[in-house]
Amino acid sequence: MSLQSHLAELEKKHRALEVQINDCLVHPATDDLKVVELKRQKLHLKDEIERLRHGENASVH
């Protein structure tokens, strides 16, 4: 898998988590721990995306 396709897949997962979090926040019966876990996963993906992008830019220069 190329770096670009891997980044695209991570970004897709990041967007899906955003949608899932927003859906949970709309429903008051949602478990707060579930929202916290989803946000943690989203942040982890964001960090991974940034790490890969930073590494990609460093290798280009």
SULGIRA-V822927 format. One record per residue. N is the residue number from 1. RES is the residue in one small letter. OMEGA is omega in radians with two decimals (999 if undefined). Layout:
N RES OMEGA
N RES OMEGA
This chain:
1 m 3.14
2 s 3.13
3 l -3.13
4 q 3.13
5 s 3.09
6 h 3.09
7 l 3.13
8 a 3.13
9 e 3.11
10 l 3.12
11 e 3.09
12 k 3.11
13 k 3.13
14 h 3.12
15 r 3.14
16 a 3.10
17 l 3.10
18 e 3.11
19 v -3.13
20 q 3.11
21 i 3.14
22 n 3.09
23 d 3.13
24 c -3.11
25 l 3.12
26 v -3.11
27 h -3.07
28 p -3.12
29 a -3.10
30 t 3.11
31 d 3.14
32 d 3.13
33 l 3.09
34 k 3.14
35 v 3.12
36 v 3.13
37 e 3.11
38 l 3.12
39 k 3.10
40 r 3.11
41 q 3.14
42 k 3.12
43 l 3.11
44 h 3.11
45 l 3.12
46 k 3.12
47 d 3.13
48 e 3.12
49 i -3.14
50 e 3.12
51 r 3.13
52 l 3.12
53 r 3.14
54 h 3.12
55 g 3.11
56 e 3.13
57 n -3.14
58 a -3.12
59 s 3.14
60 v -3.08
61 h 999
